Amino acid sequence: MTMPKSMDELPGRDPGGMYGHMMAFQRQLMEADAIGRDAALKTSVDGVTSIVALGMGGSAIGAEFASAYLEDALPVPMRVVRGYAVPKYVGPETLVLASSYSGNTEETLSAFDDSLGRGARVVCVTTGGKLAELAGERGLDVVRIPPGLPPRAALGYSLVPQLWILHKLGLTPDPSREIEEAAGVAAELAALYAVERDTAENAAKELAEWFQERIPVVYGAVPWTSVIASRWCGQISENSKLIGHRNELPEMNHNEIVGWSAAKPVGGVSRVMFLRDSGEHRRIAKRFEVTRQIIDDTGADTREAWSVGESGLARLISLVVLGDFMSYYLAMLTGADPTPVKPIDRLKAALAKS
């Protein structure tokens, strides 16, 4: 397939309108900001010693971003649970943020019930569904977000309200300025990655062509760009219908890097992207430099993508937007419809019968 060059080409290749969701991300961030600002919460965090966020897939990634972004601001540890149960330490002194876009995610509902059984303080972020129903019956705080999107296209709605919840409960600083800048960066980059812009001047299109017919390998660093690497590979899987691999520095320097010892171990079929940020630790910067050289020596093609923006949130969002558009154009090149997720639908249907 060829790279699309105008909006006129998209209806037949993108019937679900994923491109429109990406172009509207700036507006989504601002709408999510208003939702968070207006949220009225009665939950108390007096005596809270830990935070646990529940979620799966697109609903969990917002919590992952919040946890990484706020790592140096939160006075207590925050952990994201992607599964059916919460850790044993969860109890009355734990704040639980239950995030499910549909409100019907099987694992999240199970972990939500487990949290209540342990006496945790629970706040929900959802469009409705069973989660909102159960929370309403128990008089819990529920922050409602708009329905109608694929969960992976609702990142702003899953991330920004959680930033506001944590601020309103007195745990983190006011996120207003950072959200405003992030929305501005999202709008600027969406214009740069728009379908009308030729590949030569469109970094997202050019990167999609670079990854085409190769296995994307994406490396980030703790705490921020490692989460973005996960987002990139998730978008490559769901939008492009391809497999991507991700890992993080410095951990991969203690194991996976050895897999790059032989000449072209996966270098012959992969392309390697390093996600960089101006706020990374100086030793991480050196590790990126040496790691890239080791991989280059195998014959693999490598690149770096740097975040842009002043605040941490804006820089994080800048790399998210690049990855989202890249995965979309990669879908266009492979002839994939970026919206449907048929294997997930099949899995859910089979589990519903069991």
C-alpha positions in Angstrom: 0.0 0.0 0.0 1.0 3.6 -0.5 1.2 6.4 2.0 -2.0 8.5 2.1 -1.5 12.1 1.0 -4.9 13.7 1.5 -8.0 13.4 3.7 -9.9 12.1 0.6 -8.0 8.8 0.8 -8.9 8.1 4.4 -12.6 7.1 4.5 -12.0 3.8 2.6 -8.8 3.0 4.5 -9.8 4.2 7.9 -13.6 3.7 8.2 -13.4 3.8 12.0 -12.0 7.4 12.0 -8.8 6.8 14.0 -7.2 9.7 12.2 -9.9 12.1 13.5 -9.4 10.8 17.1 -5.6 11.6 16.8 -6.2 15.0 15.4 -8.6 15.8 18.2 -6.2 14.8 21.0 -5.5 18.5 21.9 -9.2 19.1 22.4 -9.5 15.8 24.4 -6.8 17.0 26.7 -8.5 20.3 27.4 -11.9 18.6 27.8 -10.3 16.1 30.3 -8.8 19.1 32.1 -12.3 20.6 32.5 -13.6 17.3 33.7 -10.9 17.0 36.3 -11.2 20.6 37.5 -15.0 20.1 38.0 -14.7 16.8 39.8 -16.3 16.9 43.2 -14.6 14.4 45.5 -15.5 13.3 49.0 -12.8 10.7 49.5 -10.3 11.4 52.2 -6.7 10.6 52.0 -5.8 11.2 55.6 -3.4 8.5 56.7 -3.1 7.1 53.1 0.3 5.3 52.7 0.0 3.9 49.2 -1.8 4.4 45.9 -2.9 1.6 43.6 -4.3 2.2 40.2 -6.4 -0.5 38.5 -6.7 -0.8 34.7 -6.0 -2.8 31.6 -4.9 -1.8 28.1 -5.7 1.7 27.1 -7.3 2.4 30.5 -4.1 1.4 32.3 -1.7 3.4 30.2 -3.1 6.7 31.6 -2.3 5.4 35.1 1.2 4.3 34.0 1.9 7.8 32.7 0.5 9.4 35.9 2.6 7.2 38.1 5.8 7.8 36.1 5.2 11.6 35.7 4.4 12.1 39.3 7.1 9.8 40.7 9.0 12.7 42.3 5.9 14.6 43.4 3.9 11.9 45.2 4.5 11.6 48.9 3.5 7.9 48.9 4.3 5.1 46.4 2.0 4.5 43.4 1.6 1.2 41.7 -0.4 0.2 38.6 -2.1 -3.2 38.8 -3.1 -4.9 35.6 -4.9 -8.0 36.8 -7.6 -9.6 38.8 -6.4 -8.9 42.4 -4.6 -6.3 44.4 -1.5 -6.8 46.5 -1.9 -8.0 50.1 -0.8 -4.7 51.5 -3.9 -2.9 50.1 -6.2 -1.9 52.9 -7.8 1.0 54.6 -4.7 3.1 54.2 -4.6 2.6 50.4 -6.1 4.9 47.8 -7.3 2.9 44.8 -7.9 4.6 41.4 -10.1 2.2 39.3 -9.9 3.1 35.6 -12.0 1.3 33.0 -13.1 3.1 29.9 -16.0 0.8 29.2 -16.7 0.2 32.9 -16.9 -3.5 32.1 -13.3 -4.7 32.1 -13.3 -8.1 33.7 -9.9 -7.8 35.4 -10.6 -4.3 36.7 -14.0 -5.2 38.1 -12.4 -8.1 40.0 -9.6 -6.0 41.4 -12.1 -3.3 42.3 -14.1 -5.9 44.3 -11.0 -7.1 45.9 -10.0 -3.5 46.9 -13.4 -2.9 48.5 -13.1 -6.2 50.4 -9.9 -4.9 51.9 -11.4 -1.6 53.0 -9.5 0.5 50.5 -10.6 4.0 49.6 -11.7 3.9 45.9 -12.2 6.5 43.2 -13.4 5.5 39.8 -12.7 6.9 36.3 -15.0 5.5 33.7 -17.7 6.2 31.0 -20.2 4.1 32.9 -20.9 0.3 32.7 -20.8 -2.0 35.7 -18.0 -0.1 37.4 -20.1 3.1 37.6 -23.1 1.1 38.7 -21.3 -0.7 41.5 -19.5 2.5 42.6 -22.9 4.3 42.7 -24.4 1.6 44.9 -21.6 2.1 47.4 -21.6 5.9 47.3 -18.0 6.1 45.9 -16.5 9.0 43.9 -16.9 8.5 40.2 -15.3 10.8 37.6 -17.3 10.3 34.3 -15.5 10.6 31.0 -17.1 10.7 27.5 -17.8 7.4 25.8 -17.6 6.5 22.1 -13.8 6.1 21.6 -11.5 3.0 21.3 -9.9 3.0 24.8 -6.4 3.5 23.3 -7.7 6.7 21.7 -8.9 8.0 25.1 -5.6 8.5 26.7 -6.3 12.1 27.6 -9.5 11.1 29.4 -7.8 8.4 31.4 -4.7 10.4 32.3 -5.7 14.0 33.0 -8.6 13.3 35.4 -6.2 11.1 37.5 -3.8 14.0 37.7 -6.6 16.2 39.0 -7.9 13.6 41.4 -4.5 13.3 43.0 -4.2 17.1 43.2 -7.7 17.6 44.6 -7.0 15.1 47.3 -3.9 17.1 48.3 -1.3 14.7 47.1 0.3 16.5 44.2 0.8 20.1 42.8 -1.7 21.9 40.6 -1.3 20.4 37.0 -3.0 23.3 35.2 0.1 24.8 33.5 1.5 21.4 32.5 -1.8 20.3 31.0 -2.2 23.5 29.0 1.3 23.2 27.6 0.9 19.5 26.8 -2.3 20.3 24.8 -0.5 23.0 22.9 2.4 20.7 22.0 -0.2 18.0 20.9 -1.8 20.5 18.6 1.5 21.7 17.1 2.7 18.1 16.4 -0.6 17.0 15.0 -0.3 19.7 12.4 3.3 18.6 11.6 2.2 14.9 11.2 -1.0 15.7 9.3 -1.9 13.5 6.3 -1.5 16.4 3.8 2.2 16.8 4.7 4.5 14.9 2.4 6.8 12.2 3.9 9.9 14.3 3.4 8.6 16.9 5.9 6.5 14.5 8.1 8.5 12.7 10.8 5.7 10.3 11.6 5.2 9.2 7.9 9.0 8.9 7.4 9.3 6.8 10.6 6.5 4.5 9.5 8.3 3.9 6.2 11.5 3.2 8.2 9.7 0.5 10.3 7.8 -1.0 7.4 8.5 -4.7 6.9 10.8 -4.7 10.0 10.3 -5.7 13.6 10.1 -2.4 15.6 12.3 -2.5 18.8 11.7 0.4 21.1 13.9 1.3 24.1 13.1 3.9 26.7 14.5 4.7 30.1 12.9 4.7 33.6 10.8 6.4 34.6 9.2 8.3 31.7 10.3 7.1 28.3 10.0 3.4 29.3 6.3 4.0 29.7 6.2 5.7 26.3 8.0 2.7 24.7 5.2 0.5 26.1 2.6 2.9 24.5 4.4 2.8 21.2 4.4 -1.0 21.0 0.8 -1.2 22.1 -0.2 1.2 19.3 1.9 -0.8 16.8 0.0 -3.9 17.8 -3.5 -2.4 17.9 -3.3 0.2 15.1 -0.8 -1.5 12.8 -1.6 -5.1 13.6 2.1 -5.9 14.0 4.3 -7.1 16.8 6.8 -4.7 18.4 9.3 -5.3 21.2 10.1 -2.9 24.0 12.4 -2.8 27.0 14.0 -0.1 29.3 17.3 1.2 30.4 19.2 0.6 32.6 17.6 -2.9 33.1 18.2 -4.1 29.6 21.9 -3.3 30.0 22.0 -6.1 32.5 20.5 -8.9 30.4 18.9 -8.2 27.0 21.9 -6.3 25.6 23.8 -9.6 25.5 21.3 -10.8 22.8 22.9 -8.2 20.5 26.3 -10.0 20.7 26.3 -11.9 17.4 26.3 -10.2 14.0 22.7 -9.4 13.1 21.0 -11.5 15.8 17.7 -9.8 15.1 19.5 -6.9 13.4 18.6 -8.3 10.0 14.9 -8.0 10.5 14.5 -5.2 13.1 14.8 -1.4 13.4 15.7 0.0 16.8 14.3 3.3 18.2 15.7 5.0 21.3 13.2 7.4 23.0 15.1 10.2 24.6 14.3 13.0 27.0 16.2 16.1 28.2 15.4 15.2 31.8 17.0 11.8 31.7 19.8 11.0 34.3 23.2 11.8 33.0 24.3 8.2 33.4 21.3 7.1 31.4 22.4 9.4 28.6 25.8 7.7 28.6 24.1 4.2 28.6 22.0 5.2 25.6 25.2 6.3 23.8 27.0 3.0 24.5 24.0 0.8 24.0 23.3 2.3 20.6 26.9 1.7 19.5 26.8 -1.9 20.6 23.6 -2.5 18.6 24.9 -0.5 15.6 27.9 -2.9 15.5 25.5 -5.8 14.8 24.4 -4.1 11.6 21.0 -3.1 12.9 19.6 0.3 11.9 19.0 2.6 14.9 17.5 6.0 15.5 16.7 8.4 18.4 13.5 10.4 18.9 13.7 13.2 21.4 10.9 14.7 23.4 10.0 18.4 23.0 8.4 20.8 25.4 9.3 22.5 28.7 7.3 20.6 31.3 7.6 16.9 31.9 4.0 16.3 30.9 4.4 18.1 27.6 7.6 16.2 26.8 5.9 12.9 27.6 2.9 13.8 25.4 5.2 14.8 22.5 6.6 11.3 22.1 3.1 9.8 22.6 1.8 11.8 19.6 4.7 10.8 17.4 4.2 7.2 18.2 0.5 7.3 17.6 0.8 8.9 14.2 3.6 6.7 13.2 1.6 3.5 14.1 -1.3 4.9 12.1 0.7 5.5 9.0 2.3 2.1 9.4 -1.2 0.7 9.3 -1.8 2.6 6.1 1.3 1.1 4.5 0.4 -2.5 5.5 -3.3 -2.1 4.4 -4.6 -2.5 8.0 -7.8 -0.9 9.3 -6.4 0.8 12.4 -9.6 0.7 14.5 -10.8 -2.9 14.8 -9.1 -5.3 17.4 -10.7 -8.6 16.3 -8.4 -10.9 18.3 -9.3 -9.0 21.5 -13.0 -9.2 20.6 -12.6 -13.0 20.0 -10.9 -13.5 23.3 -13.5 -11.6 25.2 -16.3 -13.5 23.6 -14.6 -16.8 24.4 -14.1 -15.8 28.0 -17.7 -14.7 28.3 -18.8 -18.2 27.6 -16.5 -19.8 30.2 
